[in-house]
Amino acid sequence: MEDYTYMTPVLDSDNESHKLLLTILDSKKGKGNFVYTVDDKKYNIVLQAELEKAILDGDVIDVLVSQRNDKMIVKLKSMKKIPMEIEYYDGEGKLYCGEGATCPEDEKFHHHGKYTMSLAKIFEDKELQEEKWEEELRRIMRRRKRQAKEGSKEWKEMMKESIKNLDWNKFEEEAKKIIDEIDEPALEQNIDMEIDDLESTKNVNETILRKGSEMLDQLPTMKEIPEIIRNLGSATFDEIEVEEGDEENGITKRRVSGVRVTLPSGKECFISGQMVHTEDGDVFVPGQTVENEFGLEYAPGITINVDNKPTLISGLIMGEEEHDPMFLPTQSTITSDGQLTFATTVEERPKPQPERQKLKKKQQEETIIEETAEMMEEDEADVDSISLSEEKSLDVSSIELNNSEIEELDIEAYRLKQEQQRLEIEKLKSILMDDGLDDILASIEDKREQLRKKLEELRKLSVAAENSLVSYVSESDTIELASKITSDKETINRLSDIFMTITRRAATFRDKNSINADNINQAYISVSNLSEADVKFNSSRNKLKVMLKTAAVAANDVFKTRPKDQILALNAIGDIVVEVLRNDDQTLAQLLDLMNTPIERAEICNAVYKQLTQNITDTKITFLNDIITNLSAYDVIDRVEKVLKKQSEIKCEAFVKIAKVDPEIINYLVKNVKKGVIKVKTEEDAIELLEESIEEATRTLMKENLSHMVDELEELQEEAISFARALGMGKVEEILSEATDLDQITDSRAVELLERTNLIRQLAERDFSLKSALERIKKNPERGRSDPRIRQLIRESAVLISRGPQLRSSRDVPLQMLKNQNLLAIEDLLIQRIKVEFPVLVSRDTLQAVIPKEAARGVLSGRVPYVLINENGVTSINPTRRFSADVRIDDFSARERSSERDDDRKYLQAKSNVRKLKKLLNNNSRQVA
């Protein structure tokens, strides 16, 4: 058998379990080898004649093979199992078909038994049904349309409030039964809901947005939907209207109908909707007119404000007005025919009537009216005369006729009238058929369908032919394109190289689907992984950047459908570039300067594609632009955190503390950001602008708050004096101690310290531990230098009011601070005048200071990276390689103290040695004597 592997068991005479099987096989006699086939694994088991005889005699009742086909287990009549190794069969003798295989009928009971197999079948059927149901449920959920904010916290609260008073027992009693158990197929039961005017609730969202933010504020929120439903009975009808068009074309008014509902909180909400005719009378149904594949339909629901946008939450109102009605979110609509339907797909409901049939019916009716106007007048005269004569005859002979004869006359008159109407309709149909209009329309439709099919076939053929084209750009092609821009030979050669690079880079760009055309007008790039080419390209003219990015997108679109057609991509680039460069010499000169060398051309192309593939939705510039919009205070704080959280964490946390205590700082921040947001080009610019805006807003707030602190000036002055002592500001301390009124303080440093003290108060407003630290510094200002809470307040206040010239070397640090080792004042100075990452080592002459103090051992021993500020400038130092874990270098003062201790120790040790020598000499002299 081809493609089948032949295996045979191996018996080991030294194995104790195999000895028992060998004993059984020795009693059997036979010749040849027998084969058993395992179809699902495509291999054959070759057994010796002795083992085949043992299987037929019943001494071996079962043979099992492992999943990995490396072992076999033989089960004896005594239920003992003997494992054996199997190997490839290499024999050349004849092979016979084994006769001991289990038949298919016995296989099902062979291993498990009849009862076990039946149980397994039951559970397998149940699992199969569950899998089918889960698949059907997933299919239903995929088809179902999710509404806005569905599954959110607000949605769950609204649903919980809506079904709070739901009585299921009463709901079942009052439910309208529309299904009867019958033998015949059930027909669709329509729920009549007639709409008067679909236009009165059309384009609701656009109308509300045209009205502006005031109208948006009048829309309810998700949480207010239950209150809207409960107070809908006391609503008053209202309309909103906006003007469209201009004076030349005429001004039209668009109206949206609805009601006004006043909530218990006093808020007045507008609910769009209209009156609907039902079998129980006219009711107001909130909702909007929507347009879908079925045409214009009315979607019941509540229009709410979601993220400053009007959004329709589809649903129906259940219950009675006086029995706590509730809002049930659904996917229902009311059709133009006046039927409430819950079908959302084309398969679930019938197709609408074609427009062509409706037009034909309308034309027929109009034709009948025009052609039979005179005939209808004559018929009316005849009918009147006939009816009068019949009435006279009936009046005269009514006495003579009985009831049966009267009924026969009525039936005969009705039959004659029907026959007359039928003849008139046939006559009119013949007149219409004579004009041939139906044949003309049918032929036009048939020809139109045939033409559409031919165009579709031609399009497919042309697309297939175009996609198979292969063309490569040559130097002559690029020179021809460049000659359309200028006549200068040198410029043509340089432009030719540029077009060649752009085309080939677009052809080799792999991730073509990641290019976002919306990035063409974005004039910034990410902060991370900035190269020289990125900076150079980003600093060029905006017109040049837009041109290069548009050309790259055009070439990429060509290569998406025609991956090897470089000529077409070059033509697409030329359509964009030629007109721009031909009419703008400045842009042309800048392009030649930007992409001068082959390396520059390749790097600029990479910079272009980096910008085009960047995700612009979550950039820092996007968040910065959001700040200047009309956001709430909470949203502004959120945007600030997203911009500064990683780069300036201390400044971000300090600003959030101040904003929560005094929200007026947010208004100052927004004004400052608006002034400079136009100049922002990169994310680094966004971070820098936001930091400067925060600092400017903080200074403005400090000055404004100080003028209102007249009543608390004494307490504020006391705290400022404590901070002056802690920071070593002796002159400021004297000025504040002598002043009794705010007007007497004219020194700028003293006023600044008062403003900063008030700022520190606000930073500690919501933290009890920081408030306690302010009380401690009043009692002992010197201890404030080592208090971690005071250090935190100094850092946060310093980062908010950064000012002064940039610190360039340690000579800008006052010498007195280093002599006094006032680490708190040094840290305050560094935070205000330089942006560095701590720890910092400040060195001047023979003086040193490590900020913070806890990092002194690691910095001085070279175990951690730090920033060195000395007379030569600011330098970043990486940790040195250490060869011994026992090396310990203490700080400067510790080394002086250790050297003094070493001198004392040496002196005492020398003195002890003199005593020992004298004692030894005395003992020797006694022994000699």
Residue pairs with C-beta under 8 A, 6 or more apart in sequence:
1 37
1 44
3 42
4 37
4 42
4 43
4 44
5 42
5 43
5 44
5 69
5 88
6 35
6 43
6 44
6 46
6 88
6 89
7 43
7 44
7 45
7 46
7 69
7 86
7 87
7 88
7 89
8 33
8 45
8 46
8 47
8 86
8 87
8 88
8 89
8 91
9 45
9 47
9 51
9 72
9 74
9 84
9 85
9 86
10 84
10 85
10 86
10 87
11 18
11 21
11 22
11 25
11 84
12 18
13 19
13 22
17 80
17 82
17 83
18 82
18 84
20 76
20 80
20 82
21 74
21 76
21 82
24 54
24 59
24 60
24 76
25 48
25 50
25 51
25 54
26 50
28 49
28 50
28 51
28 53
28 54
28 57
29 49
29 50
29 53
30 48
30 49
30 50
30 52
30 53
31 49
32 49
32 93
32 94
32 95
32 96
33 46
33 47
33 48
33 49
33 91
33 93
33 94
33 95
33 96
34 46
34 47
34 48
34 49
34 52
34 95
34 96
34 97
34 98
34 99
35 44
35 45
35 46
35 47
35 95
35 96
35 97
35 98
36 44
36 45
36 47
36 63
36 98
36 100
36 101
37 44
38 44
38 45
38 65
41 65
41 69
43 69
45 63
45 65
45 72
45 86
46 89
46 91
46 95
47 55
47 98
51 60
51 74
52 98
52 99
52 100
54 60
55 63
55 98
55 100
56 99
56 100
58 77
59 76
59 77
60 74
60 75
60 76
60 77
61 75
61 76
61 77
62 74
62 75
63 72
63 73
63 74
63 75
64 72
64 73
64 75
65 71
65 72
65 73
65 86
66 72
66 73
69 86
70 85
70 86
71 83
71 84
71 85
71 86
72 83
72 84
72 85
72 86
73 81
73 82
73 83
73 84
74 81
74 82
74 84
75 81
75 82
76 82
102 110
108 114
108 117
109 117
112 120
143 344
143 345
144 331
144 344
145 331
145 344
147 313
147 314
147 329
148 306
148 311
148 312
148 313
149 155
149 222
149 306
149 311
149 313
150 329
152 222
154 221
154 222
154 223
155 222
157 222
157 223
158 222
158 223
158 225
158 226
158 327
159 329
161 223
161 226
162 225
162 226
162 229
162 326
162 327
162 328
163 326
165 324
165 326
166 326
178 189
179 186
179 189
180 186
190 339
190 340
191 339
191 340
192 277
192 278
192 279
192 338
192 339
192 340
193 276
193 277
193 278
193 285
193 334
193 338
193 339
193 340
194 276
194 277
194 278
194 338
195 274
195 276
195 298
195 334
195 336
195 338
196 274
196 275
196 277
197 257
197 274
198 289
198 296
198 297
198 298
198 336
199 289
200 255
200 256
200 257
200 274
200 289
201 256
201 257
201 258
201 272
201 273
201 274
201 287
201 288
201 289
201 298
202 288
202 289
202 296
203 254
203 256
203 289
204 256
204 272
204 288
204 289
204 303
204 310
204 312
205 288
205 303
205 309
205 310
205 311
205 312
207 240
207 241
207 242
207 254
207 256
208 215
208 216
208 219
208 240
208 256
208 303
208 310
209 216
209 309
209 310
210 242
211 240
211 242
213 308
213 630
215 240
215 270
216 305
216 308
216 310
217 305
218 268
218 269
218 270
219 269
219 270
219 303
219 304
219 305
219 310
220 227
220 228
220 263
220 269
220 271
220 302
220 304
220 305
221 304
221 305
222 304
222 306
222 313
224 263
224 267
224 269
224 304
225 302
225 304
225 313
225 327
226 326
226 327
227 263
227 264
228 261
228 263
228 269
228 271
228 302
229 317
229 325
229 326
229 327
230 324
230 325
231 261
231 262
231 263
231 264
232 259
232 261
232 271
232 284
232 286
232 317
232 325
233 321
234 261
234 262
235 259
235 260
235 261
235 271
235 284
236 259
236 260
237 257
237 258
237 259
237 260
238 258
238 259
238 260
238 270
239 255
239 256
239 257
239 258
240 255
240 256
240 258
240 270
241 253
241 254
241 255
241 256
242 253
242 254
243 251
243 252
243 253
243 254
244 251
244 252
244 253
244 254
245 251
245 252
256 272
257 272
257 273
257 274
258 270
258 271
258 272
258 273
258 274
258 286
259 270
259 271
259 273
259 284
259 286
260 268
260 269
260 270
260 271
261 268
261 269
261 270
261 271
262 268
262 269
263 269
271 286
271 302
271 303
272 286
272 287
272 288
272 303
273 284
273 285
273 286
273 287
273 300
274 284
274 285
274 298
275 282
275 283
275 284
275 285
276 282
276 283
276 284
276 285
276 298
276 334
277 338
285 298
285 300
285 317
285 334
286 300
286 301
286 302
286 303
286 317
287 298
287 299
287 300
287 301
287 312
287 314
287 334
288 298
288 299
288 301
288 303
288 312
289 296
289 297
289 298
289 299
290 296
290 297
290 298
290 299
290 312
290 333
291 297
292 333
293 346
294 335
294 349
294 352
295 336
295 352
296 336
297 333
297 334
297 335
297 336
298 333
298 334
298 335
299 312
299 314
299 332
299 333
299 334
300 314
300 315
300 316
300 317
300 330
300 332
300 333
300 334
301 312
301 313
301 314
301 315
302 312
302 313
302 315
302 327
303 310
303 311
303 312
303 313
304 310
304 311
304 313
305 311
313 329
314 329
314 330
314 331
314 332
315 327
315 328
315 329
315 330
316 327
316 328
316 330
316 332
317 325
317 326
317 327
317 328
318 325
318 326
318 327
318 328
319 325
319 326
330 342
331 342
331 344
332 340
332 341
332 342
333 340
333 341
334 340
334 341
335 341
341 349
343 349
356 441
356 445
360 438
360 441
363 437
364 432
367 432
368 428
371 428
371 431
372 424
372 428
390 413
401 409
432 438
466 561
466 562
466 565
467 561
467 562
469 562
469 564
469 565
469 568
470 564
470 565
471 564
471 565
471 566
471 567
471 568
472 564
472 566
472 567
473 499
473 500
473 503
473 504
473 566
473 567
473 569
473 570
475 496
475 500
477 567
477 570
478 495
478 496
478 497
478 499
478 500
478 503
478 570
479 492
479 493
479 496
481 495
481 496
481 499
481 570
481 573
481 574
481 578
482 491
482 492
482 493
482 495
482 496
482 499
483 492
484 574
484 578
484 582
485 491
485 492
485 495
485 577
485 578
485 581
485 582
485 588
486 492
486 495
486 581
486 582
486 588
491 588
491 592
494 592
494 596
495 581
495 592
497 598
497 601
498 591
498 592
498 595
498 601
499 570
499 573
499 574
499 577
501 595
501 598
501 601
501 602
501 605
502 548
502 551
502 552
502 555
502 573
502 605
503 555
503 566
503 569
503 570
503 573
504 566
505 602
505 605
505 606
505 609
506 552
506 555
506 556
506 559
506 569
507 555
507 559
507 563
507 564
507 566
507 569
509 556
509 559
509 609
511 613
512 556
512 559
512 560
513 560
514 613
515 552
515 553
515 556
515 609
515 612
515 613
516 612
516 613
516 614
516 615
516 616
517 553
517 612
518 616
519 549
519 611
519 612
519 613
519 614
519 616
520 546
520 549
520 550
520 553
520 612
521 546
522 611
522 614
522 616
523 538
523 542
523 545
523 681
524 538
524 619
524 621
524 680
524 681
524 682
524 683
524 685
525 534
525 538
525 607
525 610
525 611
525 614
525 682
525 683
526 614
526 619
526 683
527 620
527 682
527 683
527 684
527 687
531 603
531 607
532 603
533 600
533 603
533 604
533 606
533 607
534 607
534 610
536 594
536 604
536 607
537 545
537 594
537 604
537 607
537 608
538 545
538 607
538 681
538 682
539 681
540 590
540 594
541 586
541 587
541 590
543 580
543 584
543 587
544 587
544 590
544 591
544 594
547 576
547 577
547 580
547 581
547 587
548 591
548 604
548 608
549 608
549 611
549 612
550 576
551 572
551 573
551 576
551 577
552 605
552 608
552 609
552 612
553 612
554 569
554 572
554 573
554 575
554 576
555 569
555 570
555 572
555 573
557 572
558 565
558 568
558 569
558 572
559 565
559 569
562 568
580 587
581 587
581 588
581 591
594 600
594 604
595 601
595 604
616 622
619 683
620 642
620 643
620 683
620 686
620 687
621 680
621 682
621 683
621 685
621 686
623 639
623 642
623 643
623 686
624 639
624 643
624 673
624 677
624 680
624 686
624 689
624 690
625 677
626 635
626 639
627 636
627 639
627 640
627 669
627 670
627 673
627 690
628 670
628 673
628 674
628 677
631 639
633 659
633 663
633 666
636 659
636 666
636 669
636 670
637 656
637 659
637 660
637 666
640 652
640 655
640 656
640 669
640 690
640 694
641 652
641 656
643 686
643 687
643 690
644 651
644 652
644 655
644 687
644 690
644 691
645 652
647 687
648 687
648 691
648 799
650 795
650 796
650 799
651 691
651 694
651 799
651 800
653 796
654 763
654 796
654 797
654 799
654 800
655 665
655 694
655 698
655 800
657 762
657 763
657 765
657 766
657 796
658 665
658 698
658 701
658 759
658 762
658 763
658 800
659 665
659 666
660 766
661 762
661 765
661 766
662 701
662 705
662 762
664 701
664 704
665 697
665 698
665 701
668 696
668 697
668 700
668 701
669 693
669 694
669 697
671 697
672 692
672 693
672 696
672 697
673 689
673 690
673 693
676 689
676 692
676 693
677 689
679 685
679 689
680 686
680 689
691 802
694 800
695 800
695 801
695 802
695 803
698 759
698 800
698 801
699 801
699 803
701 759
702 755
702 756
702 758
702 759
702 801
703 755
705 755
705 758
706 742
706 751
706 754
706 755
706 758
709 716
709 742
709 754
709 758
710 742
713 741
713 742
716 754
716 757
716 758
716 761
717 736
717 739
717 754
718 778
719 757
719 760
719 761
719 774
719 777
719 778
720 736
720 750
720 753
720 754
720 757
721 733
721 736
721 737
721 781
722 777
722 778
722 781
722 784
723 753
723 756
723 757
723 760
723 777
723 781
723 784
724 730
724 732
724 733
724 736
724 753
725 733
725 781
725 782
725 784
726 777
726 781
726 782
726 784
726 785
726 790
726 824
726 825
727 794
727 822
727 824
727 825
727 828
728 816
728 817
728 820
728 822
728 825
729 749
729 753
731 747
731 749
732 747
732 749
732 750
732 753
735 745
735 747
735 750
736 745
736 750
736 753
736 754
738 744
739 745
739 750
745 751
745 754
756 797
756 801
759 797
759 800
759 801
760 774
760 793
760 794
760 797
761 774
763 770
763 793
763 796
763 797
764 770
764 771
764 773
764 774
764 793
765 771
769 789
770 789
770 792
770 793
772 789
773 784
773 787
773 789
773 790
773 793
774 793
776 783
776 784
776 787
776 790
777 783
777 784
777 787
777 790
784 790
784 824
785 822
785 823
785 824
790 824
791 824
791 827
791 852
794 824
794 827
794 828
795 827
795 828
795 831
798 828
798 831
798 832
799 831
799 832
801 832
802 831
802 832
802 833
803 832
803 833
804 832
804 833
805 812
805 833
806 833
806 834
807 813
807 829
807 830
807 833
807 834
807 869
807 874
808 873
808 874
809 869
809 870
809 871
809 872
809 873
809 874
810 842
810 843
810 844
810 869
810 870
810 871
811 844
811 871
812 833
813 826
813 829
813 842
813 844
813 869
814 829
815 844
815 845
815 847
817 825
817 826
817 829
817 849
818 826
818 842
818 844
818 847
818 848
818 849
819 847
821 849
823 849
823 851
823 852
823 853
826 842
826 849
826 851
827 851
827 852
830 836
830 840
830 842
830 851
830 869
834 874
836 867
836 869
836 874
837 867
838 851
838 852
838 855
838 867
839 850
839 851
839 852
839 855
839 858
839 859
839 864
839 866
839 867
840 850
840 851
840 866
840 867
840 868
840 869
841 848
841 849
841 850
841 859
841 860
841 866
841 867
841 868
841 869
841 877
842 848
842 849
842 850
842 851
842 869
842 870
843 868
843 869
843 870
843 871
844 870
844 871
847 892
848 891
848 892
850 856
850 859
850 860
850 866
850 891
855 864
855 866
856 891
857 863
857 889
857 890
857 891
858 864
859 866
860 889
860 890
860 891
861 887
861 888
861 889
862 877
862 879
862 880
862 882
862 889
863 879
863 882
864 879
865 876
865 877
865 878
865 879
866 876
866 877
867 874
867 875
867 876
867 877
868 874
868 875
868 876
868 877
869 875
889 895
890 898
